[in-house]
Amino acid sequence: MQKLNVYKFDEATQHWVYCPSKVDSQTKTITFATHTFSNYTIMEHAISFNDIKKHWAQDAIELMASKYVANGMPSGKFIPEGNITRAEFAAMLVRGQC
């Protein structure tokens, strides 16, 4: 249930974009804030990478990937011990916003 999220459809890019949301499993509700009228949906996006099995950050990496915040490499790897640039870090911050 942790990978269940709210997404907004971006008409310009024709892609679903993650919107920060909170899932309350006890009340079975999802809350999120928006300032625009748009198409929204709730879905689960489960993703994993070949090189993070048994890595200490596997759960966090998969959670951020499910929210489209963190991306892997075209090879299907994440390279968890690799470096990221300032631009890649800034892109993750932007993707974390709705």
Stockholm file with secondary structure:
# STOCKHOLM 1.0

chainA/1-98         MQKLNVYKFDEATQHWVYCPSKVDSQTKTITFATHTFSNYTIMEHAISFNDIKKHWAQDAIELMASKYVANGMPSGKFIPEGNITRAEFAAMLVRGQC
#=GR chainA/1-98 SS CTTEEEEEEETTTTEEEEECEEEETTTTEEEECCSSCCCEEEEECCCCCTTCTTCTTHHHHHHHHHTTSSCCCTTSCCCTTSCCCHHHHHHHHHHTCC
#=GC SS_cons        CTTEEEEEEETTTTEEEEECEEEETTTTEEEECCSSCCCEEEEECCCCCTTCTTCTTHHHHHHHHHTTSSCCCTTSCCCTTSCCCHHHHHHHHHHTCC
//
